[in-house]
Amino acid sequence: MIKYKKKNNIIKISVIGGSKVDTDIYQLAYRVGREIARKGALLICGGLTGTMEAACKGAKKEGGLTVGIIPTQDENDANKYVDIIIPTGMGYARNVPIVLSAHAVIAIDGSYGTLSEIGYSLTYEKPIIGLKTWDAQPYYSENTPFIIRAETAEEAVKIAIKEAKIYIKKTQSPVIDK
């Protein structure tokens, strides 16, 4: 039997955002994908067009690894920059595994599907970094935003890596060898 050793050192970042975007948002997502790959992190997304395609394309430009958790059962629906395609047949319900698979989430632009992923990120206490996306803050405190704002792709990824490391330290149990 083959024994696999769990790798705890791979940071996983989900990039969420709209499937229909303008050129500026496409370029922003592309730069986020490039930066994620430069930092050696794994990029996870919904695997379709728009923000998802741009981020994957950027990551591939830098030799990164991409995972697309797609809403359909047909692997051919994934964009051509996805390395590992996970067909779900779940529609928008696939937003849950997109969030749960990550150590941090970067939201870029987006519509209601992105808003649902932001909601899941908050529910599952995943750090979420926002670039030109929705605002969310609790009604009980104007000084406690739920989404960490970033102005550039580089800043967003830098924050995501930092927050992912904190998340990993907080949530992973120590590995005990027998």
C-alpha positions as CSV (number, residue, x, y, z in Angstrom):
1,M,0.0,0.0,0.0
2,I,1.2,3.5,-0.9
3,K,1.4,5.9,2.1
4,Y,1.0,9.5,1.3
5,K,2.3,12.2,3.6
6,K,0.1,15.2,4.1
7,K,1.7,18.5,3.0
8,N,0.8,21.2,5.5
9,N,2.9,23.8,3.8
10,I,0.8,24.6,0.7
11,I,-1.2,27.7,1.0
12,K,-4.5,27.5,-0.8
13,I,-6.2,30.7,-1.9
14,S,-9.7,30.8,-3.5
15,V,-10.3,33.6,-6.0
16,I,-14.0,34.5,-6.3
17,G,-15.7,36.9,-8.7
18,G,-18.0,37.4,-11.6
19,S,-18.1,35.3,-14.8
20,K,-18.8,38.5,-16.8
21,V,-16.2,41.2,-16.3
22,D,-14.8,44.3,-18.1
23,T,-11.2,44.6,-19.2
24,D,-10.0,46.3,-16.0
25,I,-11.4,43.6,-13.7
26,Y,-10.0,40.9,-16.0
27,Q,-6.5,42.4,-15.8
28,L,-6.8,42.8,-12.0
29,A,-7.8,39.1,-11.6
30,Y,-4.9,38.1,-14.0
31,R,-2.4,40.0,-11.8
32,V,-3.9,38.3,-8.6
33,G,-3.4,34.9,-10.3
34,R,0.2,35.7,-11.2
35,E,1.0,36.9,-7.7
36,I,-0.6,33.8,-6.1
37,A,1.7,31.6,-8.3
38,R,4.8,33.7,-7.6
39,K,4.2,33.2,-3.9
40,G,3.9,29.4,-4.4
41,A,0.3,29.1,-3.4
42,L,-2.4,27.0,-5.0
43,L,-5.2,28.9,-6.7
44,I,-8.7,27.6,-6.4
45,C,-11.7,29.0,-8.2
46,G,-15.0,28.2,-9.8
47,G,-13.2,27.3,-13.0
48,L,-15.4,29.2,-15.5
49,T,-15.0,32.5,-17.3
50,G,-14.3,36.1,-16.3
51,T,-12.5,36.6,-13.0
52,M,-11.9,32.8,-12.7
53,E,-10.4,32.5,-16.1
54,A,-8.2,35.6,-15.7
55,A,-6.9,34.4,-12.3
56,C,-6.1,31.0,-13.7
57,K,-4.4,32.4,-16.8
58,G,-2.2,34.7,-14.6
59,A,-1.2,31.8,-12.4
60,K,-0.4,29.6,-15.4
61,K,1.8,32.4,-16.8
62,E,4.0,32.1,-13.6
63,G,3.9,28.2,-13.6
64,G,1.3,28.0,-10.9
65,L,-1.2,25.2,-10.2
66,T,-4.9,25.9,-10.6
67,V,-8.0,24.0,-9.4
68,G,-11.5,24.7,-10.8
69,I,-14.5,23.5,-8.9
70,I,-17.1,23.8,-11.6
71,P,-20.9,23.9,-11.2
72,T,-21.6,21.4,-13.9
73,Q,-20.9,17.7,-14.5
74,D,-19.0,18.3,-17.8
75,E,-15.3,18.9,-17.5
76,N,-15.3,20.6,-20.8
77,D,-17.1,23.6,-19.2
78,A,-13.9,24.6,-17.3
79,N,-11.7,27.3,-18.8
80,K,-8.5,26.2,-20.5
81,Y,-6.2,27.4,-17.7
82,V,-7.6,25.0,-15.1
83,D,-5.1,22.2,-14.3
84,I,-7.4,20.2,-12.0
85,I,-11.1,20.2,-12.8
86,I,-13.6,19.1,-10.2
87,P,-17.0,18.8,-11.7
88,T,-19.8,18.9,-9.1
89,G,-23.2,19.1,-10.9
90,M,-24.1,21.3,-7.9
91,G,-24.7,24.7,-9.5
92,Y,-24.2,27.5,-7.1
93,A,-23.9,25.0,-4.2
94,R,-20.4,24.4,-5.4
95,N,-19.6,27.8,-3.8
96,V,-19.3,26.0,-0.5
97,P,-16.4,23.7,-1.4
98,I,-14.7,26.7,-3.2
99,V,-14.6,28.5,0.2
100,L,-14.0,25.5,2.4
101,S,-11.0,24.3,0.3
102,A,-9.1,27.6,0.9
103,H,-7.1,29.0,3.7
104,A,-8.0,32.5,2.5
105,V,-10.3,34.0,-0.1
106,I,-9.8,36.9,-2.5
107,A,-13.0,38.5,-3.8
108,I,-12.7,40.5,-7.0
109,D,-15.8,42.4,-8.3
110,G,-18.7,39.9,-8.7
111,S,-22.4,39.6,-8.5
112,Y,-24.8,37.5,-6.4
113,G,-22.8,34.3,-6.7
114,T,-19.8,36.1,-5.3
115,L,-21.9,37.5,-2.6
116,S,-22.9,34.0,-1.6
117,E,-19.2,33.0,-1.5
118,I,-18.5,36.0,0.7
119,G,-21.3,34.9,3.0
120,Y,-19.9,31.3,3.2
121,S,-16.4,32.8,3.9
122,L,-17.8,34.7,6.8
123,T,-19.8,31.7,8.0
124,Y,-16.8,29.4,8.0
125,E,-14.5,32.2,9.4
126,K,-12.2,32.2,6.4
127,P,-10.2,35.4,6.0
128,I,-11.5,37.4,3.0
129,I,-9.7,40.1,1.1
130,G,-11.7,42.4,-1.2
131,L,-10.7,44.1,-4.5
132,K,-13.4,46.3,-6.0
133,T,-16.1,44.0,-4.5
134,W,-19.0,44.0,-2.1
135,D,-18.8,45.7,1.3
136,A,-19.9,43.8,4.5
137,Q,-19.7,44.8,8.1
138,P,-21.6,43.8,11.2
139,Y,-24.5,46.0,12.2
140,Y,-23.1,46.2,15.7
141,S,-19.8,47.8,14.9
142,E,-18.9,50.3,12.2
143,N,-15.2,49.7,13.0
144,T,-15.1,46.0,12.4
145,P,-15.3,45.2,8.6
146,F,-15.8,41.6,7.6
147,I,-13.8,42.1,4.4
148,I,-10.2,43.2,4.5
149,R,-9.8,45.8,1.7
150,A,-6.9,45.9,-0.7
151,E,-6.1,48.4,-3.5
152,T,-3.8,46.3,-5.7
153,A,-3.4,42.6,-6.7
154,E,0.0,42.5,-4.9
155,E,-1.4,43.9,-1.7
156,A,-4.4,41.5,-1.8
157,V,-2.2,38.4,-2.2
158,K,0.3,39.7,0.4
159,I,-2.6,40.0,2.9
160,A,-4.1,36.7,1.8
161,I,-0.8,34.9,2.4
162,K,-0.4,36.5,5.9
163,E,-4.0,35.7,6.8
164,A,-3.8,32.2,5.5
165,K,-0.8,31.5,7.7
166,I,-2.7,32.8,10.7
167,Y,-5.7,30.7,9.7
168,I,-3.6,27.5,9.3
169,K,-1.9,28.0,12.7
170,K,-5.3,28.6,14.3
171,T,-7.1,25.6,12.8
172,Q,-4.6,22.8,12.1
173,S,-3.8,20.3,14.8
174,P,-0.2,19.4,15.3
175,V,1.0,16.3,13.3
176,I,2.0,13.5,15.6
177,D,4.2,10.7,14.2
178,K,3.9,7.3,15.6
